Amino acid sequence: MIPAQAAEHTGTESTAYAPQEAFVPDAVEAPAEKQSINPRLIHAAGAAGVLIALLVALWLKPDPRGLGTHEQLMLFPCNFHALTGLPCPFCGMTTAFAHMVRGNVREAVLAQPMGAIGFVATIFVLPLALIGLVTGKDLLGKLMRFPWGRFSKVIVAMFAAAWAFKIIVILVDRSH
């Protein structure tokens, strides 16, 4: 009931509510167009990121345990490994990168198979970034728009298999 009706209401009339007028703005502004970032800038950043990752991997000395190389970057040891004595699903990733950048594929796969695969994927991105930087074509954008979600179950299964492999490698190594 609107206030004017409430004041006149004596109790015998209908108590139906009168509809309120909705507020409608005089003019609705269109949203501002998004400014897209220059693809060359994105590709320069992508190439720089890959090169930095590769240089850091080259600078690191692969830990002979097959995990823990990241500690040289002043990062904490893996809590899961510290508590259980077993590697977490990501243990050995940095070690694998440090081995792969040196061409030690066998040691990289033993350290973490997904780390070795990640290194190959990283190497694949570098030429795309450089070509996009030179040509201005949005190659990294195309890569990012790829429907990766369709492969999420496969990627998770690959991580699980790599984790199981890493645990087996550590258990076999302990038995010797």
KOLPAVO-737734 format. One line per 10 residues: their letters; for each residue x negated, y negated, z negated of C-alpha. Coordinates in Angstrom, 3 decimals. Each point is the difference from the previous one (the first is absolute). Example, Ala and Ser with C-alpha at 12.3 -4.5 7.8 and 13.67 -1.06 7.14 Angstrom:
KOLPAVO-737734
as = -12.300:4.500:-7.800 ~ -1.370:-3.440:0.660
This chain:
KOLPAVO-737734
mipaqaaeht = 0.000:0.000:0.000 ~ -1.376:-3.397:0.838 ~ -0.161:-2.556:-2.846 ~ 2.874:-2.166:1.283 ~ 2.310:3.007:0.108 ~ -1.081:1.125:-3.471 ~ 1.057:-3.338:-1.512 ~ 3.470:0.228:1.589 ~ 0.451:3.703:-0.851 ~ 2.849:0.480:-2.463
gtestayapq = -0.060:3.781:-0.100 ~ 3.079:0.616:2.151 ~ -1.608:-0.487:3.369 ~ -2.008:2.565:1.914 ~ -3.593:0.355:-1.169 ~ -1.336:0.633:3.485 ~ -3.264:-1.735:0.618 ~ -0.372:-2.544:2.758 ~ -3.024:0.662:2.202 ~ -2.937:-2.313:-0.544
eafvpdavea = -1.557:-1.727:2.955 ~ -3.368:1.459:0.831 ~ -3.013:-2.300:0.301 ~ -1.116:-0.177:3.609 ~ -3.121:-2.037:0.717 ~ 0.283:-2.601:2.739 ~ -2.891:1.390:2.002 ~ -1.888:3.255:-0.272 ~ -3.640:-0.346:0.914 ~ -1.554:2.732:2.091
paekqsinpr = -2.928:1.741:-1.687 ~ -3.362:-1.344:1.038 ~ -1.834:2.101:2.570 ~ -2.795:2.111:-1.410 ~ -3.422:-1.146:1.009 ~ -1.861:3.011:1.308 ~ -3.666:0.361:-0.827 ~ -2.313:-0.036:2.958 ~ -0.708:3.654:0.939 ~ -3.672:-0.828:0.477
lihaagaagv = -0.212:-1.081:-3.649 ~ 1.623:3.253:-1.129 ~ -2.380:2.022:2.164 ~ -3.023:-1.941:-1.276 ~ 1.087:0.734:-3.581 ~ 0.587:3.672:0.858 ~ -3.409:0.362:1.614 ~ -1.664:-1.781:-2.922 ~ 1.797:2.257:-2.490 ~ -1.097:3.144:1.813
liallvalwl = -3.586:-1.217:0.300 ~ -0.107:-0.903:-3.701 ~ 1.370:3.441:-0.946 ~ -2.623:1.688:2.179 ~ -2.822:-2.138:-1.393 ~ 1.084:0.703:-3.578 ~ 0.172:3.736:0.785 ~ -3.519:-0.223:1.448 ~ -1.258:-1.867:-3.069 ~ 1.445:2.597:-2.409
kpdprglgth = -1.959:3.123:-0.824 ~ 2.343:3.017:0.192 ~ 0.381:1.563:-3.445 ~ -1.297:3.611:0.099 ~ 3.006:1.122:-2.097 ~ 2.263:-0.717:3.001 ~ 1.871:-2.709:-1.918 ~ -0.802:-3.085:-2.032 ~ -1.769:-2.008:2.718 ~ 2.488:-2.825:-0.617
eqlmlfpcnf = -1.554:-0.544:-3.436 ~ -2.932:-1.719:1.757 ~ 2.506:-2.759:0.800 ~ 0.535:-0.535:-3.747 ~ 3.343:1.815:0.117 ~ 1.127:2.277:-2.793 ~ -0.458:3.773:0.186 ~ 3.098:1.996:0.916 ~ 2.150:0.483:-3.120 ~ 1.602:3.146:1.380
haltglpcpf = -3.419:1.572:0.541 ~ -1.189:-1.146:-3.436 ~ 3.041:1.558:-1.714 ~ 0.351:3.235:1.971 ~ -3.413:0.668:1.508 ~ 1.790:0.303:3.349 ~ 0.054:-2.591:2.775 ~ 3.020:-2.178:0.651 ~ 1.456:-0.018:3.549 ~ -2.250:-2.943:0.898
cgmttafahm = -3.239:1.098:-1.651 ~ -2.792:0.100:2.557 ~ 1.460:-2.533:2.454 ~ -2.804:-2.523:-0.459 ~ -2.571:2.795:-0.053 ~ 1.409:1.348:3.274 ~ -0.278:-3.456:1.600 ~ -3.591:-0.332:-1.221 ~ -0.826:3.401:1.518 ~ 1.844:-0.655:3.285
vrgnvreavl = -1.747:-3.314:0.637 ~ -3.263:1.987:-0.193 ~ 1.287:2.701:2.346 ~ 0.236:2.662:-2.751 ~ 3.342:1.431:1.108 ~ -0.258:3.279:-1.944 ~ -0.774:-1.779:-3.271 ~ 2.784:-2.519:0.658 ~ 2.582:2.757:0.541 ~ -1.175:1.789:-3.146
aqpmgaigfv = 0.282:-3.257:-1.952 ~ 3.524:-0.798:1.259 ~ 1.460:1.126:3.348 ~ 2.440:-2.925:0.105 ~ -2.896:-2.386:-0.581 ~ -1.702:1.378:3.097 ~ 3.252:-0.398:1.965 ~ 0.439:-3.512:-1.405 ~ -3.497:-0.884:1.162 ~ 0.804:1.150:3.547
atifvlplal = 3.214:-2.064:-0.089 ~ -1.989:-3.017:-1.203 ~ -2.481:0.430:2.836 ~ 2.951:0.193:2.426 ~ 1.295:-3.376:-1.213 ~ -3.279:-1.834:0.672 ~ 0.132:0.080:3.839 ~ 3.710:-0.911:-0.090 ~ -0.783:-3.002:-2.171 ~ -2.905:-1.089:2.195
iglvtgkdll = 1.973:0.408:3.243 ~ 2.914:-1.934:-1.509 ~ -2.410:-2.712:-1.162 ~ -1.413:-0.426:3.509 ~ 3.215:0.371:2.019 ~ 2.545:-1.475:-2.414 ~ 2.221:3.085:0.416 ~ 1.740:1.076:-3.208 ~ -1.429:3.537:-0.152 ~ -0.081:0.204:-3.797
gklmrfpwgr = 3.597:-1.221:-0.102 ~ 0.972:2.859:2.299 ~ -1.832:2.411:-2.281 ~ 1.821:-1.392:-3.051 ~ 3.383:0.268:1.742 ~ -0.584:3.690:0.714 ~ 2.665:2.034:-1.846 ~ -2.398:1.383:-2.638 ~ 2.945:0.871:-2.264 ~ 0.859:2.918:2.280
fskvivamfa = -3.311:1.586:-0.947 ~ 0.157:-0.703:-3.731 ~ 0.779:3.612:-0.919 ~ -2.905:1.216:2.122 ~ -2.364:-2.548:-1.543 ~ 1.106:0.927:-3.530 ~ -0.469:3.680:0.840 ~ -3.476:-0.763:1.355 ~ -0.910:-1.810:-3.244 ~ 1.329:2.939:-2.038
aawafkiivi = -2.003:2.472:2.091 ~ -3.120:-2.175:-0.303 ~ 0.500:-0.199:-3.775 ~ 0.362:3.783:-0.258 ~ -3.106:0.409:2.163 ~ -1.955:-2.416:-2.231 ~ 1.049:1.895:-3.142 ~ -1.019:3.322:1.571 ~ -3.389:-1.445:1.027 ~ -0.625:-1.194:-3.571
lvdrsh = 1.141:3.290:-1.575 ~ -2.151:2.049:2.388 ~ -2.963:-2.282:-0.679 ~ 0.453:0.460:-3.775 ~ 0.015:3.791:0.341 ~ -3.502:-0.001:1.505
